[in-house]
Structures are given as structure tokens and as C-alpha cells.
């Protein structure tokens, strides 16, 4: 039986065309109010067509201590914010509390140039500790960001 090579143009809409994954064990600590900090594991992908979509998934552990007020979380394509949660979470306790970070977002970038997606976090108030990708004392945690190109 002869094999037929498929190209991206012959696949139906909704087909997954490529997957790019970035991981990091770096921890981000936020202590200043209303200052966004980029978190580990930005991911870069180059779409094959301007009609294709990019699904971004991100997951990491986190912790928060103190009165943060609102916990902010946002996704950027290059320098443009494309998704934002002003009240992703909230803390007003002195003890450490879990703050898991997770997002799935479908973007329509309309380009065939390389795109870098970055996630950022911030807190409404200072004098707190908000952490992304922390495993606790002496433990390692891994943040994962995945970009999936989907035929448009």
C-alpha cells in the first residue's frame, strides 16, 4: 500500500498542526503592588497560515501569603495583552495559601511570523508574597506552557 504525504492545507479545520512546549523550574516572586512580572516558560510558535488559531495552555503551582487584594494574571502575544483576569484570585490571610496558575486560551493571531506568548502576574497590594511555580522549601516545581496550532 502506498503512503500519501499530507500537507497542512489538506487537513480539515480543527486539525492540530503543531505543538510547541516550554518548561521551566524558575520561581517568580511578586512583592510590589500593581507591578506585572513575567513568569517562567514563555513559548514561541510560527503559524503556517494566517487563518490558523493558536491554543495556549499554561499550568504551574503557586503560593500566596498576606493581604494581596486582587491577584492579577494576564497573557500577552508579543507586547499586546490578549487576555487578562483582574480578579484571578484574592488573599487576605497571613498564612501561606495555594494559588495554582492555569489558563487555556484560543488566539487568532492572523500571522505567519513567529509569535511569543508570555504570562504575567501581579497583586493589587504590596508587602505580600505572591509566587508562581514554587515547590516549597527545597522542592522543585515545573511550569509548563504549550502552544498548539489548529487549522482554521
ABEGO torsion letter per residue (X at the ends): XBBBBBBAAABBBGBBABBBBBBBABBBBBABBGBBBBBBGBBBBBBABAABBBBBBBBBBBBBBEBAEBBBBBBBBEABBABBBABABBBABABBBBBBBBBBBBBBAGBABBBBBBBBBBBABBGBBBBBGBAEBGBBBBBBBBBBBBBX
